[in-house]
Amino acid sequence: MSTIRISIAALFAGAALVGCSGSEGEFDTAQQMGRNPVLPEPSQAPIPDLTVAPVAGWHGGQLPKVPDALMVTAYAQDLANPRSVHTLPNGDVFVVQSKAPAGKPLQRPKDIIRGWIMSMAAGDAVGGGETNRITLLRDTDRNGTVDERGDLLTGLKLADRRRLV
């Protein structure tokens, strides 16, 4: 008798989930473009949708696929968790590399979930070693490869919730 109840409950739960599907079929995506796009109403869920794109490195000389008229090359490698990139007018590139120190204590329960999500975002990335620094990349002869590389600032830390740069 209990298996019948469980089966009926599972059937109703499945029907309820099917009924919760969005109204994507009736929304015209062509209206999302232009000067005054019509966007769907925002929605909130108790557990938000979360999709983390898989990390795809350039292993074994593989390159991203681009149209025939374009070419892709690696400008710099062995960066440790690059977070921000800023190009100066003269072509120099600043790369901010930062990562929380290993063994940082967990202060809130959500830190466990956040750490798990961040580990998915980082993938199997390896690189560089020390973080919390700003690195200068310079291509002196403008051929698309870094000729000079040096750390501009190192040992950057947070103090009183403000970034020291």
C-alpha positions as a Markdown table, in Angstrom:
| # | Residue | x | y | z |
|---|---|---|---|---|
| 1 | Met | 0.0 | 0.0 | 0.0 |
| 2 | Ser | 2.8 | 2.4 | 0.8 |
| 3 | Thr | 4.4 | 1.9 | -2.6 |
| 4 | Ile | 1.2 | 3.0 | -4.3 |
| 5 | Arg | 1.1 | 6.2 | -2.2 |
| 6 | Ile | 4.7 | 6.9 | -3.1 |
| 7 | Ser | 4.0 | 6.3 | -6.8 |
| 8 | Ile | 0.9 | 8.6 | -6.7 |
| 9 | Ala | 2.9 | 11.3 | -4.8 |
| 10 | Ala | 5.7 | 11.0 | -7.4 |
| 11 | Leu | 3.2 | 11.3 | -10.2 |
| 12 | Phe | 1.7 | 14.5 | -8.7 |
| 13 | Ala | 5.2 | 16.0 | -8.0 |
| 14 | Gly | 6.2 | 15.3 | -11.6 |
| 15 | Ala | 3.0 | 17.0 | -12.9 |
| 16 | Ala | 3.6 | 20.0 | -10.7 |
| 17 | Leu | 7.1 | 20.4 | -12.0 |
| 18 | Val | 5.9 | 20.2 | -15.6 |
| 19 | Gly | 3.4 | 22.9 | -14.8 |
| 20 | Cys | 6.2 | 25.1 | -13.4 |
| 21 | Ser | 7.9 | 25.5 | -16.8 |
| 22 | Gly | 8.4 | 29.0 | -18.0 |
| 23 | Ser | 6.5 | 30.8 | -20.8 |
| 24 | Glu | 9.4 | 30.7 | -23.2 |
| 25 | Gly | 7.4 | 29.4 | -26.0 |
| 26 | Glu | 5.1 | 32.4 | -26.2 |
| 27 | Phe | 7.8 | 35.1 | -26.0 |
| 28 | Asp | 9.0 | 36.6 | -29.3 |
| 29 | Thr | 12.8 | 36.9 | -29.0 |
| 30 | Ala | 12.9 | 39.2 | -32.0 |
| 31 | Gln | 11.4 | 41.9 | -29.7 |
| 32 | Gln | 14.4 | 41.8 | -27.4 |
| 33 | Met | 16.5 | 43.8 | -30.0 |
| 34 | Gly | 16.5 | 47.4 | -31.0 |
| 35 | Arg | 16.3 | 50.7 | -29.1 |
| 36 | Asn | 13.3 | 49.7 | -26.9 |
| 37 | Pro | 13.5 | 46.0 | -26.3 |
| 38 | Val | 10.6 | 44.2 | -24.7 |
| 39 | Leu | 12.1 | 42.0 | -22.0 |
| 40 | Pro | 10.4 | 39.2 | -20.0 |
| 41 | Glu | 9.4 | 40.0 | -16.5 |
| 42 | Pro | 12.1 | 39.1 | -13.9 |
| 43 | Ser | 11.5 | 36.0 | -11.9 |
| 44 | Gln | 12.9 | 34.7 | -8.6 |
| 45 | Ala | 13.2 | 31.1 | -7.5 |
| 46 | Pro | 14.0 | 29.8 | -4.1 |
| 47 | Ile | 17.1 | 28.1 | -5.7 |
| 48 | Pro | 18.3 | 30.2 | -8.6 |
| 49 | Asp | 19.4 | 28.7 | -11.9 |
| 50 | Leu | 23.1 | 28.5 | -12.0 |
| 51 | Thr | 25.1 | 27.6 | -15.1 |
| 52 | Val | 28.9 | 27.8 | -14.9 |
| 53 | Ala | 30.5 | 27.6 | -18.3 |
| 54 | Pro | 33.1 | 24.8 | -18.5 |
| 55 | Val | 36.7 | 26.0 | -18.5 |
| 56 | Ala | 38.3 | 25.2 | -21.8 |
| 57 | Gly | 42.0 | 25.8 | -21.9 |
| 58 | Trp | 44.2 | 25.7 | -24.9 |
| 59 | His | 45.7 | 22.2 | -24.4 |
| 60 | Gly | 48.2 | 20.8 | -26.8 |
| 61 | Gly | 48.3 | 23.7 | -29.2 |
| 62 | Gln | 44.5 | 23.8 | -29.7 |
| 63 | Leu | 43.1 | 27.1 | -30.6 |
| 64 | Pro | 39.5 | 28.5 | -30.6 |
| 65 | Lys | 37.7 | 28.3 | -34.0 |
| 66 | Val | 37.2 | 31.6 | -35.6 |
| 67 | Pro | 36.1 | 32.8 | -39.1 |
| 68 | Asp | 38.6 | 32.3 | -41.9 |
| 69 | Ala | 39.6 | 36.0 | -42.1 |
| 70 | Leu | 40.7 | 36.0 | -38.4 |
| 71 | Met | 43.6 | 34.5 | -36.5 |
| 72 | Val | 43.9 | 33.7 | -32.7 |
| 73 | Thr | 47.2 | 33.5 | -30.8 |
| 74 | Ala | 48.0 | 33.3 | -27.1 |
| 75 | Tyr | 49.3 | 36.7 | -26.0 |
| 76 | Ala | 50.5 | 35.5 | -22.5 |
| 77 | Gln | 50.6 | 32.2 | -20.7 |
| 78 | Asp | 51.2 | 31.0 | -17.2 |
| 79 | Leu | 49.2 | 33.7 | -15.5 |
| 80 | Ala | 47.9 | 32.7 | -12.0 |
| 81 | Asn | 44.1 | 33.4 | -12.0 |
| 82 | Pro | 43.9 | 36.5 | -14.1 |
| 83 | Arg | 41.0 | 38.6 | -13.0 |
| 84 | Ser | 41.2 | 41.9 | -14.9 |
| 85 | Val | 43.0 | 43.1 | -18.0 |
| 86 | His | 43.6 | 46.7 | -18.9 |
| 87 | Thr | 45.2 | 47.9 | -22.1 |
| 88 | Leu | 47.0 | 51.2 | -22.1 |
| 89 | Pro | 47.0 | 53.6 | -25.1 |
| 90 | Asn | 50.7 | 52.6 | -25.9 |
| 91 | Gly | 49.7 | 48.9 | -26.1 |
| 92 | Asp | 51.0 | 47.8 | -22.7 |
| 93 | Val | 48.7 | 45.4 | -20.9 |
| 94 | Phe | 48.1 | 45.3 | -17.1 |
| 95 | Val | 46.9 | 41.9 | -15.8 |
| 96 | Val | 45.5 | 41.7 | -12.2 |
| 97 | Gln | 46.1 | 38.2 | -10.8 |
| 98 | Ser | 44.3 | 37.5 | -7.5 |
| 99 | Lys | 43.1 | 34.5 | -5.5 |
| 100 | Ala | 42.1 | 34.1 | -1.9 |
| 101 | Pro | 44.9 | 32.6 | 0.2 |
| 102 | Ala | 44.8 | 28.8 | 0.7 |
| 103 | Gly | 43.4 | 27.7 | 4.0 |
| 104 | Lys | 41.3 | 30.9 | 4.4 |
| 105 | Pro | 38.8 | 30.1 | 7.2 |
| 106 | Leu | 35.1 | 29.7 | 6.3 |
| 107 | Gln | 33.1 | 32.4 | 8.1 |
| 108 | Arg | 29.6 | 31.7 | 6.8 |
| 109 | Pro | 27.8 | 28.5 | 5.6 |
| 110 | Lys | 27.4 | 30.0 | 2.2 |
| 111 | Asp | 31.2 | 30.2 | 1.9 |
| 112 | Ile | 31.2 | 26.4 | 1.3 |
| 113 | Ile | 28.8 | 26.6 | -1.6 |
| 114 | Arg | 30.6 | 29.7 | -3.0 |
| 115 | Gly | 33.9 | 27.8 | -2.8 |
| 116 | Trp | 32.4 | 24.9 | -4.7 |
| 117 | Ile | 31.1 | 27.1 | -7.5 |
| 118 | Met | 34.4 | 29.0 | -7.7 |
| 119 | Ser | 36.2 | 25.8 | -8.1 |
| 120 | Met | 34.0 | 24.9 | -11.1 |
| 121 | Ala | 34.7 | 28.3 | -12.6 |
| 122 | Ala | 38.5 | 27.8 | -12.2 |
| 123 | Gly | 38.5 | 24.3 | -13.7 |
| 124 | Asp | 41.8 | 22.6 | -13.9 |
| 125 | Ala | 43.6 | 25.9 | -14.4 |
| 126 | Val | 47.2 | 25.9 | -13.3 |
| 127 | Gly | 49.5 | 28.8 | -13.6 |
| 128 | Gly | 52.0 | 31.2 | -12.4 |
| 129 | Gly | 52.2 | 30.6 | -8.7 |
| 130 | Glu | 52.0 | 33.7 | -6.6 |
| 131 | Thr | 48.8 | 35.8 | -7.0 |
| 132 | Asn | 47.7 | 39.2 | -5.7 |
| 133 | Arg | 49.8 | 41.1 | -8.1 |
| 134 | Ile | 49.6 | 43.3 | -11.2 |
| 135 | Thr | 51.7 | 42.2 | -14.1 |
| 136 | Leu | 52.9 | 44.4 | -17.0 |
| 137 | Leu | 53.0 | 42.7 | -20.4 |
| 138 | Arg | 54.7 | 44.6 | -23.2 |
| 139 | Asp | 55.0 | 43.8 | -26.9 |
| 140 | Thr | 57.9 | 46.1 | -28.0 |
| 141 | Asp | 57.9 | 45.1 | -31.7 |
| 142 | Arg | 54.1 | 44.8 | -32.2 |
| 143 | Asn | 54.2 | 41.2 | -33.5 |
| 144 | Gly | 51.6 | 39.9 | -31.1 |
| 145 | Thr | 53.8 | 38.2 | -28.6 |
| 146 | Val | 55.0 | 39.5 | -25.2 |
| 147 | Asp | 58.6 | 40.7 | -25.3 |
| 148 | Glu | 58.8 | 42.1 | -21.7 |
| 149 | Arg | 57.0 | 40.8 | -18.7 |
| 150 | Gly | 57.3 | 42.0 | -15.1 |
| 151 | Asp | 55.4 | 42.4 | -11.9 |
| 152 | Leu | 54.4 | 46.0 | -11.4 |
| 153 | Leu | 52.9 | 45.5 | -7.9 |
| 154 | Thr | 53.1 | 42.4 | -5.7 |
| 155 | Gly | 51.7 | 41.3 | -2.3 |
| 156 | Leu | 48.4 | 43.2 | -2.7 |
| 157 | Lys | 46.0 | 42.5 | 0.2 |
| 158 | Leu | 42.7 | 43.7 | 1.4 |
| 159 | Ala | 42.7 | 46.0 | 4.5 |
| 160 | Asp | 39.5 | 47.1 | 6.2 |
| 161 | Arg | 37.5 | 45.9 | 3.2 |
| 162 | Arg | 39.3 | 48.2 | 0.8 |
| 163 | Arg | 41.7 | 47.1 | -1.9 |
| 164 | Leu | 45.2 | 48.4 | -1.6 |
| 165 | Val | 46.6 | 49.2 | -5.1 |
